[in-house]
Amino acid sequence: MNHPPSPTAPDPRLLEMLVCPLTRGPLIYDRDHNELISPKAGLAYPIRNGIPVMLVEDARPLAP
């Protein structure tokens, strides 16, 4: 199911270029939580005002 981008969602072209700063692995956009998920690092990076905050210290650990 395709969802229209939310007003705070980052540009899809930007998302294709971003990687996890910790693992350099790919990120998955979580529309429901407006976060970028790094499965390899087990972290969720917040997106604030449409801008991904790619700081490990601001990332939320994912539940095991």
Backbone torsions as a table, in degrees:
resi	resn	phi	psi	omega
1	MET	NA	127.4	178.5
2	ASN	-90.4	130.2	176.0
3	HIS	-104.4	141.6	172.9
4	PRO	-67.2	147.8	-179.2
5	PRO	-61.8	141.0	177.0
6	SER	-75.4	160.2	-177.6
7	PRO	-60.2	-24.5	-179.2
8	THR	-102.8	3.8	179.4
9	ALA	-69.9	138.1	177.9
10	PRO	-70.9	161.2	177.8
11	ASP	-59.2	129.6	-179.8
12	PRO	-56.6	-31.9	178.2
13	ARG	-66.7	-35.3	177.0
14	LEU	-66.0	-43.0	-179.0
15	LEU	-60.4	-34.1	179.4
16	GLU	-66.1	-26.2	-176.9
17	MET	-90.5	-23.1	-175.0
18	LEU	-77.3	144.8	173.4
19	VAL	-133.2	163.3	176.9
20	CYS	-64.1	128.8	179.6
21	PRO	-68.3	-19.4	-178.9
22	LEU	-86.1	-46.7	-174.3
23	THR	-106.2	-15.4	-173.1
24	ARG	64.8	17.9	178.5
25	GLY	-88.6	170.2	-179.3
26	PRO	-69.2	157.4	179.0
27	LEU	-116.7	151.9	179.0
28	ILE	-118.3	129.3	179.2
29	TYR	-79.3	122.6	176.2
30	ASP	-101.6	99.2	-176.7
31	ARG	-63.0	-39.8	-176.7
32	ASP	-62.0	-37.1	-178.2
33	HIS	-105.0	-2.9	-178.2
34	ASN	52.9	55.2	-178.9
35	GLU	-137.4	160.9	170.8
36	LEU	-105.8	123.3	-175.0
37	ILE	-98.6	131.4	171.8
38	SER	-108.4	97.6	-178.6
39	PRO	-60.8	-36.2	-177.4
40	LYS	-66.3	-40.2	-180.0
41	ALA	-88.1	-17.0	-176.6
42	GLY	70.4	34.9	-177.7
43	LEU	-126.8	153.4	175.0
44	ALA	-121.6	119.0	179.9
45	TYR	-92.7	129.9	-177.9
46	PRO	-73.4	156.3	172.7
47	ILE	-118.3	118.4	-177.4
48	ARG	-117.5	122.9	-179.3
49	ASN	54.9	36.8	178.0
50	GLY	82.0	2.9	-177.6
51	ILE	-113.9	120.8	176.5
52	PRO	-65.9	132.1	176.9
53	VAL	-98.3	100.0	-172.2
54	MET	-96.5	47.3	177.6
55	LEU	-108.7	126.8	-178.3
56	VAL	-58.6	-37.8	-178.4
57	GLU	-68.6	-19.0	176.5
58	ASP	-95.8	-6.1	-178.1
59	ALA	-75.1	151.0	178.3
60	ARG	-99.8	128.3	176.1
61	PRO	-67.4	139.2	177.3
62	LEU	-81.5	146.5	178.2
63	ALA	-65.2	140.7	-180.0
64	PRO	-67.1	NA	NA
